[in-house]
Amino acid sequence: MSKIISSESVNIGHPDKTCDTISDAFLDEALRQDPDSQMAVECAIKNNRLFIYGEATTHAVIDYEAIARKVLRDIGYTNEFLIDKEISEQSPDIHQAVVKEELMANDQGLVYGYATDETPEFMPLPIMVAHKLMKKYDEYRRTTEFFFADAKSQVSVNYDNGIDPVHIETILISVSHSERLSNSEIHSLVMENVIEPVLREYSTYVDSKTSYKINPSGKFTIWGSFGDSGCVGRKIVVDTYGGIGRVGGGCFSSKNASKVDRSAAYYARFVARNIVSHGLARRCEIQLAYAIGEAEPMSIYYELFGTEAVSIEAIKKFVFDNFSFRPSDIIRELGLLRPIYQPTACFGHFGRKEFPWEQDKDIK
C-alpha cells in the first residue's frame, strides 16, 4: 500500500528560525567562556523589536544585544532593532535538584530518537530534501540582491508499503524577493539555482510527473519580522524528523546540555541511528522519559516497526552494552559542553555529519 508523506523546512529569515539562531548564539558565547553555564535565554521578534528573556546562571559576560544585532545583520536586516531584555538566574530550586556530585536531569519530560535506512543520512527522505533545498537557497540568495532570507520548502514523497520511498511527488518552495523580479523570473531562477542542483542527488525519485510549485502566493516581498512574528521553539517538527518520527514536545534551541529535552533527544537519535547503521533494524524509534533530579531515565521504549533483523532482546543488549542515558555520560560522550549549537538552529538538528550525535560508534 502506497502513501504520500510531506515534510517542510524553513530558512533562517523565518522569524522563528531567526529567534532559534540568536538564542543558540547566546548559548555558544556562554559555553566559550564557561562550559558549566546553565542557559535558557530565548527571544521573540516582531517588526523592529526584539525581546530577549529567560534564565542564565553563568560566569560568562555576555553582550546579548551585540550578539543579537550581529545575527540580524548576517541574516540580511538593514534596519535598527529596539531590544528589550528580561533575564534572571536559574531558579535555585531547580539548581539544587540538578547540580549535584553527578549532573541530574534538569526537568521531567519525554524525548524521541528516530532513524531509517532510506537515505545515507539515516533520515526520512522528505525532510532531507526539504532541508537541502533551504540550505541551497540560503547559499544562492546571499549571491544576489533580489532574494531575501525568509523562505520555506515542502517536499511530498510517495512511499511503497510505507517503508521505501519510490517517487518525489511535489516540490513546493516559497522565497522572499525584490519587487523587481517577476513571477516567471523567480520560477526560472529558483529552478536553475536551487531545485535542480539539489535534485541531482535524488534523480532516481524524480521524473516528468514530479510537480513543482514555486511562490504559489504570487508575491512575497514583505519578509521576516515585518511579515510575521517569531519566537524560540516553534519549529520542533522541522528541527527533528519532518513529522515521520514523533517528538516529545520540548524544543532544543537556547538550552544547554543539562536540559534533557535537548541532550537526551540528541542521544536518542544517536542510539537509534547506530541501531540502524549497524544493521539491527531498518527503522528505529526510541522514547526516553526522565524525572527532574534523577539521572537514569524512568523508561526506555523501542519501536522497530517490524523491520528488526534480530530479536528485540538482542537490540536491548546492544544498547545496554554500548550506551548510557545518564545526563553526565551523554554530555561526556557527545562533548556537549562545547559551543557547537548555533549551526544546529537552521537546516535540522539531525542528518548532518558535522554533529557528534550523527556518528557511528565503535561497538563492543
N, C-alpha and C positions, 0 to 999 in steps of 0.2 A: 504494500500500500504506500503510495507516494504522498508527500505533504510538502507544503511550502513554508519555510521559516525565514523571517526577516530580522535583521539587526541594524542598528544605527550607530553612527559615531558623530561627534561634534568637534569642531575646531576650537582653538584657543581663544578666538574672539567671541565665542558664545559667552554671555555673561556668567553662566555657571562655571564654565571651564576657566574663565579669567580668575574667578574667585578661588577655585581649587589651586591654580598655579601660584597666585600670590600667597596663599596660606602655606603651601609647601615650600615656598621660598623663605618664609619666616622660619619654618621648622629647620631647613637646612642651615640657615645662619646660626640658629641656636646650637645645633649639633656641632658646627665647626668650632665654636668657642667652648662648648660644654656638652660633651657626649651624654651626660646624665640628665639633660634637660627634660622636664615634663611639660609638653606643649599641647595646647589645643586652642590656637588662636586662629579665628576664622574671619571672613569678611563678607559683606554684601554690597552690591553695586546697583546704582540706577542713575541715569543721566550723567552729570558730572560730579556725583557724590559717591564716596567710598566710606563704608563704616567698618572699622576693624574692632573685633571684640573677642573675648574668650579668656582662657586661663594660661598662665605661664609661670612655672617655677624653675628658674634657671639662673646661673651665674653669668650668662651671656648678656652683653649690652647690645640691644637690637634697635636699630633705627627703622622702625616699622614704616614710617612714611617714605623714607628714601627707597626702601626695597620695593614697596608698592608702586611708586612712581616709575622706577626702573622697569618693572614688568609691564606696566601700562604703555610706556614708550616703546618697548620691544614689540608689543602686540600691534602697535600702529596708531594709538591715540595721539593726537597732536594738541588736544585741549588740556587745560589745567584742571585737576580734580580737587574738590574740597574733601578733606579727610577728617573723620571723627574717630576717636579711639575710646574703648572701654575695656581695659584689661586688668585682671586681678590674678593673684596667685591661686594655684590649685587648692581646693578645699583640704584643710588639714585632716578631715575625717577620711577622705579618700587616700591622702598621702600615707597615713599610718597603716592603712589596710594593704597598701601596695608595696611600699618601700620597706622591706624587712631584710633579714640576712640573705634571703633569696627573693628576687623580684616576683611578685604575685600578679594575677590578672587585675587589670585596672577597673574592670566592670564585668557585670554579667552579660551574657549575650550569646547568639548563635553566629557561626561563620560557616561558609561552604567553600570547598575547593572542587574544581572540575577539570577534567582533561578528556580528550578524544583523539583518536589516531587519524582523523580525517584530513588533517593538514600537518606539514612538517613541524609547525609550532605547537602541536598537540592542543589546538584551539578549534572551536567551530568555524567553519568556512565563512558564514555571513559576517561575523564580527571582524574577522581578519581582513577581509576585502574592504569592509567599511572603514576600518582604521587606516589601511594603506591608502585609500582614496583621500582621506583627510590629510594624512602626512604629505602625500604628493601635492595636494592642493596648497598646503601651507608653504611648501618649498617653492612652488610656482608663483604664488601671489606675491611673495617677497621680491620677485624679479620684475614686477610690473608696477605701474601707477594706477591701474584700473580695477584691481581686485583687492578686497579687504579681508580682515581676519575672521569675520563671522561666517561660518559655513556649517552645513550638515550633509551627511551622506546616509543612504539607507540601501541595503542590499537584500534581495529576496532570492532564496536558493531552494530548488526542488530536491527533496530527498527521496530516494528509493528505499523502501522498507523502514524508514525512519532513522536509518543509521548512515547510509552512504550518500553524499551529495552527488547529484548527477548533472545539474544544469543551473546556471545563474539565470533566473527569470527576468529580474528587473534591477537596474541600477538607477537610483534616484540621488541627485545631488543638487543642493541649493547653495549658492555662493553670493556674498555681498559684493557690490560692484559700483563703479562710477556711472553717473548719468550719461557719460559719453559713449557707453557701449550699448549697442542694440542687442535684442534677444538672439538674433542669428549669430552675431559675433561672439556672444557669451557661449552659445552652444558649441560653435566650432572650436573656440579656444580651449574650453574645458575638455571637450572630447580629445583634442590633439595633445594637450599638455598634462592632463590628469588621468582621464579614464583609460585611454588606450595604453599608456605606459604601464599602468597597474595591471590591466587585464592580460598583458602578455604572459605574465606568470600563471594565469588561470585560463589559458586558451582552450583547454580540454572541456571547460564548463560553459563556453561561450559559443554561440552560433547566430545565425540570422534571426532566430526567434527571440533572442535577448532584447529586451526593451530598455530604452534609455529615456529618463525624464530629467531634464536639466532646467532648473529655475522654473518650475511649473506655475509659481505665483505670478510670473511675468515681470516682477520688479522687486529688487532687494537692495535699495540704495541707503536705507537707514539701518545701521548695524550696531551690534554691541549693546552697550548700556543705554544708548539712545533709542533703541528699538524694543528693549526688553529689560527686565530686572534679573538679577542673578544672586546666588549665594552658594556657599560651600555644600557639597554633598548631595546635589540633586540629580546626579547622573550616575547612580551606582550600577545600573544595568549596562550602560555604556562602558563604565570602568571595568566590568567583570567579563561576563560571557555572552552578552548580547541577548539575554532572555532565554538562552538554552539551558544553562546551569542556573540553579537557584542562588539567591543571595540572602544573607542574614538580616539585612536592613540597615546595618551601620555603614557609614561612608568611610573612606580612607583618608582623604586629604586633610591636612593640618595636624594629624595625630602622630605622636611619637610611638615607639615600638612597645611601650608598656600597655598601650591600648590594644587589646587582643582582637578587636574588630578590624584592625589593620594587620598587625603582625601575624596573628593566627590565621587570618584569611590567606595571607601570602604563604604561610606554611602548609595550610590545607591544599592549596594549589600545588605546592612543591611536592607533597606526598602523592597526590592524585596523578600529577604529571609523571612521577617516577614509576608508579604502578603501571601506567600505560606505556611509557617509553621502554620499560623492561619486559614488556610483552605479557604481563599478567592479566590484562583485560584490554578491550578496545575502547571502552568508555568507563569512566570512574567519577563518582561524586562522593565527597566526604563531608559530613556535618560534624562540627565540634560545638560543644556547649560548655561555657565557663561560668564560674561564680566569682564575684569580686572577693579579693583577699585570699584566693586559693590558687595553687599552681597547676595541679592536674585537672584536665577537663572533666566535667561531670559525665559526659557521654561522648562516644565516637560512633558514628553511623556510616556504613558503607553501602553505596548503591552502585551495582555494576551493570544494570540494565540487561542482564542475561548475556553479556559479552565476555565473561571471565573465561580464561584459558586454564585456570587452576581453581581449586576449591576456595571458598571464602575464608576458611580456616588457614589455608596457606598464605592468603593475602594478609590476613591479620598478623600472622607470624612474621611475614616480610616487613610489615610496618613496625611491629614491636621490636624486632631485632635491629632496626636501622634508623628509627626516628623517635624523637622525644617532643611532646607537645607542651612541655613546661615553658612558660614565657622566657625565663632566663636562658634555657637551652635554644629556643627558637632564635633569640636575639644573637646569641653567640655563634650559632651555626651559619646564619644568613648575614651576619655582620650588619645588624640593623641600627647600630649607633652612629653610622656614618651619614654624611649629608648627601644622600642619594635620591631624595624624594621629589624634588621639583620636576625632573623629567617624567615621573610617573603620571603627572596630573593631566596629561593630554595623550591621546592615541592608545589608551588602555594600560592597565597595570599588569596584564598577563600577555604571554605570547611574544615577548621581546627579550632576546638573548642577553641584553646588557644587564639584566636584573638577576640577582643571586638566586631567587626562587624559581628561575627558569632554567636551571642547570640539571644535568644528570648527576646523581650521587653515586660515589663509589660504594657498592653494596657489599655487606659482609657475606 
